[in-house]
């Protein structure tokens, strides 16, 4: 197609699994793939397979270009099994354009986690 927007949407699925990744406070890289430079994240979902558990007041944010830009720091009651919404919903207002390759991360706040497993599904296009 040449210059400009690549109309072919791409999807990356990254994973958090307490059994593999632990639940310490701070930033944890999600396993899966780095998103490339010039990726424009247009949509994101969380698919929770095992409810996330931890101390009262624990929070998780999902981060890409900056902390909480995919999903804000939310209490664990927002990480029960099932599909959960993220900030990116197909609108320009909530899209994120990467200026360099980035590994999606989570930030665990307040108290450590003790259980949980989820995938983050990231839909994006590449723009020049």
Secondary structure in CASP SS format (residue, H / E / C, confidence):
PFRMAT SS
TARGET T0000
AUTHOR 0000-0000-0000
METHOD secondary structure of the structure
MODEL  1
X C 1.00
X C 1.00
X C 1.00
X C 1.00
X C 1.00
X C 1.00
X C 1.00
X C 1.00
X C 1.00
X E 1.00
X E 1.00
X E 1.00
X E 1.00
X E 1.00
X E 1.00
X E 1.00
X E 1.00
X H 1.00
X H 1.00
X H 1.00
X H 1.00
X C 1.00
X C 1.00
X C 1.00
X C 1.00
X E 1.00
X E 1.00
X E 1.00
X E 1.00
X E 1.00
X E 1.00
X E 1.00
X E 1.00
X E 1.00
X E 1.00
X C 1.00
X C 1.00
X C 1.00
X E 1.00
X E 1.00
X E 1.00
X E 1.00
X E 1.00
X E 1.00
X E 1.00
X E 1.00
X E 1.00
X E 1.00
X E 1.00
X E 1.00
X E 1.00
X E 1.00
X E 1.00
X E 1.00
X C 1.00
X C 1.00
X C 1.00
X C 1.00
X E 1.00
X E 1.00
X E 1.00
X E 1.00
X E 1.00
X C 1.00
X C 1.00
X C 1.00
X C 1.00
X C 1.00
X C 1.00
X C 1.00
X E 1.00
X E 1.00
X E 1.00
X E 1.00
X E 1.00
X H 1.00
X H 1.00
X H 1.00
X C 1.00
X C 1.00
X C 1.00
X E 1.00
X E 1.00
X E 1.00
X E 1.00
X E 1.00
X E 1.00
X E 1.00
X E 1.00
X C 1.00
X C 1.00
X H 1.00
X H 1.00
X H 1.00
X C 1.00
X E 1.00
X E 1.00
X C 1.00
X C 1.00
X C 1.00
X C 1.00
X E 1.00
X E 1.00
X E 1.00
X E 1.00
X E 1.00
X E 1.00
X E 1.00
X E 1.00
X C 1.00
X C 1.00
X C 1.00
X E 1.00
X E 1.00
X E 1.00
X E 1.00
X E 1.00
X E 1.00
X E 1.00
X E 1.00
X E 1.00
X E 1.00
X E 1.00
X E 1.00
X E 1.00
X E 1.00
X C 1.00
X C 1.00
END
